[in-house]
Amino acid sequence: MQFASRTIASAVRCSARLPAARSFSQTSAARGIFAEHINSTRGTTKEMSPADLNAKLVENPAGGTGGLHLLDVREPYEWNEEKIPQATYTGRGMLEATLETRFPNVNDQYVLYCASGARSALAANALTEMGYKNVYSLRGGISGWKNEGFVTTQNFRNVGGFR
Protein backbone atom coordinates (compact mmCIF):
# COMPACT_ATOMS: atom_id res chain seq x y z
CA MET A 1 0.00 0.00 0.00
CA GLN A 2 2.80 2.36 0.86
CA PHE A 3 4.41 1.68 -2.57
CA ALA A 4 1.20 2.59 -4.40
CA SER A 5 0.82 5.90 -2.61
CA ARG A 6 4.50 6.76 -3.24
CA THR A 7 4.02 5.97 -6.95
CA ILE A 8 0.96 8.21 -7.14
CA ALA A 9 2.81 11.01 -5.35
CA SER A 10 5.73 10.64 -7.79
CA ALA A 11 3.35 10.75 -10.74
CA VAL A 12 1.78 13.93 -9.43
CA ARG A 13 5.21 15.55 -9.00
CA CYS A 14 6.25 14.43 -12.53
CA SER A 15 3.08 15.74 -14.14
CA ALA A 16 3.73 19.17 -12.66
CA ARG A 17 6.85 19.40 -14.85
CA LEU A 18 5.05 18.68 -18.10
CA PRO A 19 4.60 21.62 -20.45
CA ALA A 20 1.13 23.06 -20.83
CA ALA A 21 -0.90 21.60 -23.67
CA ARG A 22 -1.02 23.71 -26.81
CA SER A 23 -3.09 23.71 -29.92
CA PHE A 24 -1.74 21.81 -32.93
CA SER A 25 -2.07 24.95 -35.03
CA GLN A 26 0.61 26.79 -33.10
CA THR A 27 4.09 26.74 -34.55
CA SER A 28 7.36 27.53 -32.87
CA ALA A 29 9.07 30.67 -34.06
CA ALA A 30 11.52 30.11 -36.90
CA ARG A 31 15.16 30.38 -35.87
CA GLY A 32 18.59 30.31 -37.42
CA ILE A 33 19.08 29.45 -41.07
CA PHE A 34 15.38 28.66 -41.55
CA ALA A 35 14.39 32.09 -40.22
CA GLU A 36 16.91 33.73 -42.55
CA HIS A 37 15.48 31.78 -45.49
CA ILE A 38 11.92 32.81 -44.67
CA ASN A 39 12.96 36.44 -44.27
CA SER A 40 14.71 36.36 -47.65
CA THR A 41 11.48 35.19 -49.35
CA ARG A 42 9.38 37.81 -47.59
CA GLY A 43 11.17 40.50 -49.56
CA THR A 44 9.71 39.11 -52.78
CA THR A 45 6.51 37.54 -51.46
CA LYS A 46 3.36 39.62 -51.14
CA GLU A 47 1.48 39.40 -47.86
CA MET A 48 -2.16 40.12 -47.13
CA SER A 49 -3.45 41.18 -43.71
CA PRO A 50 -6.26 39.22 -42.06
CA ALA A 51 -8.51 42.30 -42.29
CA ASP A 52 -7.89 42.64 -46.03
CA LEU A 53 -8.56 38.94 -46.57
CA ASN A 54 -11.80 39.14 -44.60
CA ALA A 55 -12.95 42.10 -46.71
CA LYS A 56 -12.16 40.16 -49.92
CA LEU A 57 -14.02 37.07 -48.69
CA VAL A 58 -17.09 39.15 -47.86
CA GLU A 59 -16.99 40.87 -51.25
CA ASN A 60 -16.07 37.83 -53.33
CA PRO A 61 -16.29 34.38 -51.70
CA ALA A 62 -13.35 32.07 -52.27
CA GLY A 63 -13.92 29.54 -55.01
CA GLY A 64 -16.58 31.73 -56.58
CA THR A 65 -16.56 33.35 -59.99
CA GLY A 66 -14.23 36.18 -58.90
CA GLY A 67 -11.08 34.07 -59.08
CA LEU A 68 -10.14 34.21 -55.38
CA HIS A 69 -8.72 31.00 -53.87
CA LEU A 70 -7.91 30.60 -50.17
CA LEU A 71 -5.47 27.70 -49.79
CA ASP A 72 -4.53 26.02 -46.52
CA VAL A 73 -0.96 24.67 -46.75
CA ARG A 74 -0.80 23.24 -43.22
CA GLU A 75 -0.47 19.58 -42.28
CA PRO A 76 -3.58 17.36 -42.42
CA TYR A 77 -3.89 17.16 -38.63
CA GLU A 78 -3.94 20.98 -38.46
CA TRP A 79 -6.62 21.18 -41.17
CA ASN A 80 -8.67 18.56 -39.36
CA GLU A 81 -8.61 20.73 -36.22
CA GLU A 82 -9.89 24.00 -37.71
CA LYS A 83 -9.75 26.19 -40.80
CA ILE A 84 -10.56 29.64 -42.08
CA PRO A 85 -14.05 29.59 -43.65
CA GLN A 86 -14.02 29.06 -47.45
CA ALA A 87 -10.51 27.57 -47.44
CA THR A 88 -9.45 24.66 -49.62
CA TYR A 89 -6.93 22.16 -48.30
CA THR A 90 -3.83 21.76 -50.46
CA GLY A 91 -1.10 20.90 -48.00
CA ARG A 92 2.48 22.00 -48.53
CA GLY A 93 4.21 18.74 -49.46
CA MET A 94 3.10 18.35 -53.08
CA LEU A 95 1.69 21.83 -53.64
CA GLU A 96 3.83 22.74 -56.64
CA ALA A 97 3.27 19.36 -58.30
CA THR A 98 -0.53 19.35 -57.93
CA LEU A 99 -1.58 23.00 -58.02
CA GLU A 100 -1.70 23.42 -61.79
CA THR A 101 -4.16 20.55 -62.13
CA ARG A 102 -6.51 21.93 -59.48
CA PHE A 103 -5.99 25.65 -60.15
CA PRO A 104 -4.76 26.18 -63.72
CA ASN A 105 -5.42 29.94 -63.98
CA VAL A 106 -2.16 31.73 -63.14
CA ASN A 107 -3.99 35.08 -63.13
CA ASP A 108 -6.47 34.21 -60.36
CA GLN A 109 -5.78 35.50 -56.86
CA TYR A 110 -4.34 32.97 -54.39
CA VAL A 111 -4.04 33.58 -50.65
CA LEU A 112 -2.11 30.88 -48.82
CA TYR A 113 -2.01 30.37 -45.08
CA CYS A 114 -0.42 28.13 -42.48
CA ALA A 115 -0.23 28.42 -38.69
CA SER A 116 2.08 31.44 -38.45
CA GLY A 117 2.81 32.63 -41.98
CA ALA A 118 6.22 30.97 -42.41
CA ARG A 119 5.25 27.94 -44.52
CA SER A 120 2.76 29.97 -46.53
CA ALA A 121 5.45 32.57 -47.31
CA LEU A 122 7.68 29.79 -48.67
CA ALA A 123 4.79 28.30 -50.63
CA ALA A 124 3.74 31.68 -52.03
CA ASN A 125 7.30 32.33 -53.13
CA ALA A 126 7.42 28.96 -54.92
CA LEU A 127 4.12 29.60 -56.74
CA THR A 128 5.30 33.04 -57.82
CA GLU A 129 8.47 31.48 -59.21
CA MET A 130 6.26 28.99 -61.12
CA GLY A 131 4.50 31.88 -62.87
CA TYR A 132 1.40 32.47 -60.73
CA LYS A 133 0.83 36.23 -60.82
CA ASN A 134 -1.34 37.12 -57.80
CA VAL A 135 -0.08 35.06 -54.87
CA TYR A 136 -0.19 36.23 -51.26
CA SER A 137 0.76 34.77 -47.90
CA LEU A 138 -1.65 35.56 -45.07
CA ARG A 139 0.34 37.67 -42.59
CA GLY A 140 0.47 35.81 -39.28
CA GLY A 141 -1.29 32.73 -40.69
CA ILE A 142 -4.37 31.33 -39.00
CA SER A 143 -2.97 32.55 -35.66
CA GLY A 144 -2.96 36.13 -36.94
CA TRP A 145 -6.47 35.61 -38.32
CA LYS A 146 -7.73 34.49 -34.90
CA ASN A 147 -5.77 37.19 -33.04
CA GLU A 148 -7.63 39.83 -35.06
CA GLY A 149 -10.94 38.32 -33.93
CA PHE A 150 -11.97 36.53 -37.12
CA VAL A 151 -13.71 33.16 -36.82
CA THR A 152 -12.48 29.74 -37.77
CA THR A 153 -14.65 26.72 -38.38
CA GLN A 154 -14.21 23.21 -37.17
CA ASN A 155 -13.44 20.99 -40.08
CA PHE A 156 -15.23 17.68 -40.27
CA ARG A 157 -13.52 16.59 -43.49
CA ASN A 158 -10.65 14.23 -42.76
CA VAL A 159 -7.69 14.46 -45.12
CA GLY A 160 -4.57 12.39 -45.24
CA GLY A 161 -5.97 9.48 -43.28
CA PHE A 162 -5.57 11.25 -39.92
CA ARG A 163 -8.37 11.05 -37.39
C-alpha positions as CSV (number, residue, x, y, z in Angstrom):
1,M,0.0,0.0,0.0
2,Q,2.8,2.4,0.9
3,F,4.4,1.7,-2.6
4,A,1.2,2.6,-4.4
5,S,0.8,5.9,-2.6
6,R,4.5,6.8,-3.2
7,T,4.0,6.0,-6.9
8,I,1.0,8.2,-7.1
9,A,2.8,11.0,-5.3
10,S,5.7,10.6,-7.8
11,A,3.3,10.7,-10.7
12,V,1.8,13.9,-9.4
13,R,5.2,15.5,-9.0
14,C,6.2,14.4,-12.5
15,S,3.1,15.7,-14.1
16,A,3.7,19.2,-12.7
17,R,6.9,19.4,-14.8
18,L,5.0,18.7,-18.1
19,P,4.6,21.6,-20.5
20,A,1.1,23.1,-20.8
21,A,-0.9,21.6,-23.7
22,R,-1.0,23.7,-26.8
23,S,-3.1,23.7,-29.9
24,F,-1.7,21.8,-32.9
25,S,-2.1,25.0,-35.0
26,Q,0.6,26.8,-33.1
27,T,4.1,26.7,-34.6
28,S,7.4,27.5,-32.9
29,A,9.1,30.7,-34.1
30,A,11.5,30.1,-36.9
31,R,15.2,30.4,-35.9
32,G,18.6,30.3,-37.4
33,I,19.1,29.4,-41.1
34,F,15.4,28.7,-41.5
35,A,14.4,32.1,-40.2
36,E,16.9,33.7,-42.5
37,H,15.5,31.8,-45.5
38,I,11.9,32.8,-44.7
39,N,13.0,36.4,-44.3
40,S,14.7,36.4,-47.7
41,T,11.5,35.2,-49.4
42,R,9.4,37.8,-47.6
43,G,11.2,40.5,-49.6
44,T,9.7,39.1,-52.8
45,T,6.5,37.5,-51.5
46,K,3.4,39.6,-51.1
47,E,1.5,39.4,-47.9
48,M,-2.2,40.1,-47.1
49,S,-3.4,41.2,-43.7
50,P,-6.3,39.2,-42.1
51,A,-8.5,42.3,-42.3
52,D,-7.9,42.6,-46.0
53,L,-8.6,38.9,-46.6
54,N,-11.8,39.1,-44.6
55,A,-13.0,42.1,-46.7
56,K,-12.2,40.2,-49.9
57,L,-14.0,37.1,-48.7
58,V,-17.1,39.1,-47.9
59,E,-17.0,40.9,-51.2
60,N,-16.1,37.8,-53.3
61,P,-16.3,34.4,-51.7
62,A,-13.3,32.1,-52.3
63,G,-13.9,29.5,-55.0
64,G,-16.6,31.7,-56.6
65,T,-16.6,33.3,-60.0
66,G,-14.2,36.2,-58.9
67,G,-11.1,34.1,-59.1
68,L,-10.1,34.2,-55.4
69,H,-8.7,31.0,-53.9
70,L,-7.9,30.6,-50.2
71,L,-5.5,27.7,-49.8
72,D,-4.5,26.0,-46.5
73,V,-1.0,24.7,-46.8
74,R,-0.8,23.2,-43.2
75,E,-0.5,19.6,-42.3
76,P,-3.6,17.4,-42.4
77,Y,-3.9,17.2,-38.6
78,E,-3.9,21.0,-38.5
79,W,-6.6,21.2,-41.2
80,N,-8.7,18.6,-39.4
81,E,-8.6,20.7,-36.2
82,E,-9.9,24.0,-37.7
83,K,-9.8,26.2,-40.8
84,I,-10.6,29.6,-42.1
85,P,-14.1,29.6,-43.6
86,Q,-14.0,29.1,-47.4
87,A,-10.5,27.6,-47.4
88,T,-9.5,24.7,-49.6
89,Y,-6.9,22.2,-48.3
90,T,-3.8,21.8,-50.5
91,G,-1.1,20.9,-48.0
92,R,2.5,22.0,-48.5
93,G,4.2,18.7,-49.5
94,M,3.1,18.3,-53.1
95,L,1.7,21.8,-53.6
96,E,3.8,22.7,-56.6
97,A,3.3,19.4,-58.3
98,T,-0.5,19.4,-57.9
99,L,-1.6,23.0,-58.0
100,E,-1.7,23.4,-61.8
101,T,-4.2,20.6,-62.1
102,R,-6.5,21.9,-59.5
103,F,-6.0,25.7,-60.1
104,P,-4.8,26.2,-63.7
105,N,-5.4,29.9,-64.0
106,V,-2.2,31.7,-63.1
107,N,-4.0,35.1,-63.1
108,D,-6.5,34.2,-60.4
109,Q,-5.8,35.5,-56.9
110,Y,-4.3,33.0,-54.4
111,V,-4.0,33.6,-50.6
112,L,-2.1,30.9,-48.8
113,Y,-2.0,30.4,-45.1
114,C,-0.4,28.1,-42.5
115,A,-0.2,28.4,-38.7
116,S,2.1,31.4,-38.4
117,G,2.8,32.6,-42.0
118,A,6.2,31.0,-42.4
119,R,5.2,27.9,-44.5
120,S,2.8,30.0,-46.5
121,A,5.5,32.6,-47.3
122,L,7.7,29.8,-48.7
123,A,4.8,28.3,-50.6
124,A,3.7,31.7,-52.0
125,N,7.3,32.3,-53.1
126,A,7.4,29.0,-54.9
127,L,4.1,29.6,-56.7
128,T,5.3,33.0,-57.8
129,E,8.5,31.5,-59.2
130,M,6.3,29.0,-61.1
131,G,4.5,31.9,-62.9
132,Y,1.4,32.5,-60.7
133,K,0.8,36.2,-60.8
134,N,-1.3,37.1,-57.8
135,V,-0.1,35.1,-54.9
136,Y,-0.2,36.2,-51.3
137,S,0.8,34.8,-47.9
138,L,-1.6,35.6,-45.1
139,R,0.3,37.7,-42.6
140,G,0.5,35.8,-39.3
141,G,-1.3,32.7,-40.7
142,I,-4.4,31.3,-39.0
143,S,-3.0,32.5,-35.7
144,G,-3.0,36.1,-36.9
145,W,-6.5,35.6,-38.3
146,K,-7.7,34.5,-34.9
147,N,-5.8,37.2,-33.0
148,E,-7.6,39.8,-35.1
149,G,-10.9,38.3,-33.9
150,F,-12.0,36.5,-37.1
151,V,-13.7,33.2,-36.8
152,T,-12.5,29.7,-37.8
153,T,-14.7,26.7,-38.4
154,Q,-14.2,23.2,-37.2
155,N,-13.4,21.0,-40.1
156,F,-15.2,17.7,-40.3
157,R,-13.5,16.6,-43.5
158,N,-10.7,14.2,-42.8
159,V,-7.7,14.5,-45.1
160,G,-4.6,12.4,-45.2
161,G,-6.0,9.5,-43.3
162,F,-5.6,11.3,-39.9
163,R,-8.4,11.0,-37.4
